[in-house]
Amino acid sequence: MVVRSKMSVSNPINGKIMKVEFIVSDMTCGHCVQSITEAVQACEPDAGVVAVTATHRVTVEPVRNPAAIEAAIRDAGYSPVLA
């Protein structure tokens, strides 16, 4: 399953768009994807999230604070590891 959320890139940081990728081995279904997407967008409202359950990969772009994204995924009950 691949889920893509909307992405708004109206305000790039220093002319660059930062991207972060996590492996979330306990993301196994559509509900997991939805929970992670909602958690990420709660702390980075303009971020686009691509989550692929087959590879357990979550990509977030643009990101201002990767540590906050990781914490948000953890707070949602998952175990992200930087890819």
C-alpha positions as CSV (number, residue, x, y, z in Angstrom):
1,M,0.0,0.0,0.0
2,V,1.3,3.5,-0.9
3,V,-0.4,6.6,0.4
4,R,0.6,10.1,-0.6
5,S,-0.6,13.2,1.1
6,K,-0.8,16.7,-0.4
7,M,2.4,18.6,-0.4
8,S,2.7,22.4,-0.3
9,V,6.2,23.8,-1.0
10,S,5.5,27.5,-0.7
11,N,8.3,28.4,1.7
12,P,11.5,26.4,1.1
13,I,14.2,26.7,3.8
14,N,17.3,28.6,2.6
15,G,16.3,27.8,-1.0
16,K,16.4,24.1,-0.1
17,I,13.8,21.5,0.6
18,M,14.9,19.1,3.3
19,K,13.7,15.5,3.1
20,V,13.8,12.8,5.7
21,E,13.2,9.1,5.4
22,F,12.5,6.6,8.1
23,I,12.1,2.8,8.2
24,V,9.1,2.0,10.4
25,S,9.1,-1.7,10.7
26,D,5.9,-1.8,12.7
27,M,3.9,0.1,10.0
28,T,2.0,-2.8,8.5
29,C,-1.4,-1.5,7.3
30,G,-3.4,1.4,6.1
31,H,-4.4,2.4,9.6
32,C,-0.7,2.6,10.5
33,V,-0.1,4.8,7.5
34,Q,-3.0,7.1,8.5
35,S,-1.8,7.4,12.1
36,I,1.7,8.2,11.1
37,T,0.6,10.7,8.4
38,E,-1.6,12.5,10.9
39,A,1.1,12.6,13.5
40,V,3.7,14.0,11.1
41,Q,1.3,16.6,9.7
42,A,0.3,17.7,13.2
43,C,3.9,18.9,13.8
44,E,4.8,19.7,10.1
45,P,1.4,20.9,8.6
46,D,3.0,21.7,5.1
47,A,4.8,18.4,4.9
48,G,4.0,15.8,2.3
49,V,4.1,12.2,3.5
50,V,4.7,9.1,1.4
51,A,4.3,5.9,3.3
52,V,4.9,2.5,1.7
53,T,3.9,-0.5,3.9
54,A,5.7,-3.0,1.6
55,T,9.0,-1.5,2.4
56,H,8.1,0.1,5.7
57,R,9.5,3.4,4.4
58,V,8.1,6.8,5.3
59,T,9.4,9.9,3.4
60,V,8.6,13.4,4.6
61,E,9.3,16.5,2.6
62,P,9.8,19.4,3.3
63,V,11.0,19.1,6.9
64,R,12.1,21.8,9.3
65,N,12.9,19.6,12.3
66,P,13.6,15.9,11.6
67,A,13.8,15.1,15.4
68,A,10.3,16.5,15.8
69,I,9.1,14.2,13.0
70,E,10.7,11.2,14.6
71,A,9.3,12.1,18.0
72,A,5.8,12.5,16.5
73,I,6.0,9.0,14.9
74,R,7.2,7.5,18.2
75,D,4.4,9.3,20.1
76,A,1.9,7.7,17.7
77,G,3.2,4.3,18.9
78,Y,5.6,3.4,16.2
79,S,9.4,2.8,16.0
80,P,11.0,5.0,13.4
81,V,14.7,4.5,12.4
82,L,16.4,7.0,10.1
83,A,16.8,5.3,6.7
